[in-house]
């Protein structure tokens, strides 16, 4: 009986640690220094997927988890809903993107049963690209200021890419 209680307690402790660790990753906030840096940066518009730095495209592909960069160009057809699904079309579509010398903001929509919009902030250099923050965002964001403000305000929900 004691052994069972001990094993149960160890299991609960491990599960709690894993859950806490994953929550910290999903809810990590941007540092004050990064916030200040982003507020002062001048972002230039990127008009196509190919206009994004290679590291950002590779990181998006990794986030999407399907081995391809499954995203359509702005305004192109994609799987916006499950009605009349065409499996040859991408599941996501780029709405807009903006980059500076060391950061990129990517705003895109994801089709399917529940159509959602997502924003992602990447830090990139020729040597390495990392996701700084992002997740589900409000629909209808139109400018770099809109997307930047949503990310800086922490108004991004759980990461569902």
C-alpha positions as CSV (number, residue, x, y, z in Angstrom):
1,X,0.0,0.0,0.0
2,X,2.8,2.4,0.9
3,X,4.6,1.7,-2.4
4,X,1.4,2.4,-4.4
5,X,1.0,5.8,-2.6
6,X,4.6,6.6,-3.1
7,X,4.4,5.8,-6.9
8,X,1.2,7.8,-7.2
9,X,2.8,10.8,-5.4
10,X,5.8,10.6,-7.7
11,X,3.5,10.4,-10.8
12,X,1.5,13.4,-9.7
13,X,4.7,15.4,-9.0
14,X,6.1,14.6,-12.4
15,X,2.9,15.5,-14.2
16,X,2.6,18.8,-12.3
17,X,6.2,19.7,-13.3
18,X,5.5,18.9,-16.9
19,X,2.3,20.9,-16.9
20,X,3.9,23.9,-15.3
21,X,6.8,23.8,-17.7
22,X,4.5,23.7,-20.8
23,X,2.4,26.5,-19.4
24,X,5.5,28.7,-18.9
25,X,6.5,28.0,-22.5
26,X,3.0,28.8,-23.9
27,X,2.5,31.9,-21.8
28,X,6.0,33.3,-21.9
29,X,5.8,37.1,-22.0
30,X,8.1,39.3,-23.9
31,X,10.8,40.9,-21.8
32,X,10.7,44.7,-21.2
33,X,13.9,45.1,-23.2
34,X,12.4,43.3,-26.2
35,X,9.1,45.3,-25.9
36,X,11.1,48.5,-26.0
37,X,13.1,47.3,-28.9
38,X,10.0,46.3,-30.9
39,X,8.3,49.6,-30.2
40,X,11.2,51.5,-31.7
41,X,11.7,49.3,-34.8
42,X,10.7,50.3,-38.3
43,X,9.0,47.3,-40.0
44,X,8.9,47.1,-43.8
45,X,6.1,45.2,-45.5
46,X,6.8,41.8,-47.0
47,X,4.3,41.1,-49.8
48,X,4.9,37.3,-50.4
49,X,6.0,34.1,-48.6
50,X,9.2,34.2,-50.7
51,X,9.9,37.7,-49.4
52,X,10.3,36.3,-45.8
53,X,13.8,35.4,-44.7
54,X,14.6,31.7,-45.3
55,X,15.0,31.1,-41.5
56,X,11.5,32.5,-40.9
57,X,10.0,30.3,-43.6
58,X,11.8,27.2,-42.2
59,X,10.6,28.1,-38.7
60,X,7.0,28.4,-39.9
61,X,7.3,25.1,-41.6
62,X,8.5,23.6,-38.4
63,X,5.6,25.1,-36.4
64,X,3.1,23.8,-38.9
65,X,4.5,20.4,-38.4
66,X,3.6,18.8,-41.7
67,X,6.9,18.9,-43.5
68,X,5.9,21.6,-46.0
69,X,5.4,25.3,-45.8
70,X,1.6,24.9,-46.0
71,X,0.6,28.5,-46.6
72,X,-0.9,30.4,-49.5
73,X,0.1,33.8,-50.7
74,X,-2.1,36.8,-49.7
75,X,-5.4,36.8,-51.5
76,X,-4.8,33.3,-53.0
77,X,-7.2,30.3,-52.5
78,X,-6.8,28.1,-49.5
79,X,-8.9,25.7,-47.4
80,X,-11.0,28.5,-45.8
81,X,-13.6,26.1,-44.5
82,X,-14.5,22.4,-44.6
83,X,-17.2,22.9,-47.2
84,X,-15.9,21.8,-50.6
85,X,-12.4,21.1,-49.2
86,X,-9.7,20.8,-51.8
87,X,-6.8,18.9,-50.2
88,X,-4.4,20.3,-52.8
89,X,-4.9,23.8,-51.4
90,X,-2.9,25.0,-48.3
91,X,-4.6,25.1,-45.0
92,X,-3.2,28.6,-44.2
93,X,-3.0,31.9,-46.0
94,X,-0.6,34.8,-45.3
95,X,-2.5,38.0,-44.6
96,X,0.5,40.2,-44.1
97,X,4.1,40.2,-42.9
98,X,6.6,42.8,-41.9
99,X,10.3,42.6,-41.2
100,X,13.1,44.7,-39.8
101,X,16.8,43.9,-39.8
102,X,16.3,41.4,-36.9
103,X,12.6,40.7,-36.4
104,X,9.6,39.6,-38.5
105,X,5.9,39.8,-37.7
106,X,3.8,37.3,-39.6
107,X,0.0,37.4,-39.6
108,X,-2.0,34.7,-41.3
109,X,-5.3,32.9,-41.3
110,X,-5.9,29.2,-40.8
111,X,-8.9,27.6,-42.4
112,X,-10.9,24.5,-41.4
113,X,-13.8,23.9,-39.1
114,X,-13.1,27.0,-37.0
115,X,-11.3,29.7,-39.1
116,X,-8.7,31.4,-37.0
117,X,-6.1,34.1,-37.3
118,X,-2.5,33.9,-36.0
119,X,0.4,36.2,-35.3
120,X,4.0,35.2,-34.8
121,X,7.1,37.2,-33.9
122,X,10.4,35.9,-35.0
123,X,13.9,37.0,-34.2
124,X,16.1,36.1,-37.1
125,X,19.7,36.3,-38.2
126,X,21.4,34.5,-41.1
127,X,22.7,32.0,-38.5
128,X,19.5,31.3,-36.5
129,X,15.8,32.1,-36.3
130,X,13.7,31.7,-33.2
131,X,10.1,32.3,-32.3
132,X,9.8,35.1,-29.8
133,X,6.0,34.9,-29.3
134,X,2.7,34.4,-31.0
135,X,-0.5,32.4,-31.2
136,X,-4.1,32.9,-32.0
137,X,-4.9,36.6,-32.7
138,X,-8.0,38.7,-33.4
139,X,-9.3,38.7,-36.9
140,X,-9.2,41.9,-39.0
141,X,-5.8,43.2,-38.1
142,X,-4.7,45.4,-41.0
143,X,-1.5,47.2,-40.2
144,X,1.9,46.4,-38.6
145,X,0.9,48.6,-35.7
146,X,-2.2,46.5,-35.1
147,X,-0.2,43.3,-35.1
148,X,2.6,44.7,-33.1
149,X,0.2,46.2,-30.5
150,X,-1.6,42.8,-30.1
151,X,1.7,41.0,-29.5
152,X,3.0,43.7,-27.1
153,X,-0.3,43.8,-25.2
154,X,-0.2,40.1,-24.6
155,X,-3.5,39.7,-26.4
156,X,-2.4,36.5,-28.2
157,X,-4.1,33.3,-27.0
158,X,-2.7,29.8,-26.7
159,X,-0.5,28.6,-29.6
160,X,-2.4,26.7,-32.1
161,X,-0.5,26.8,-35.4
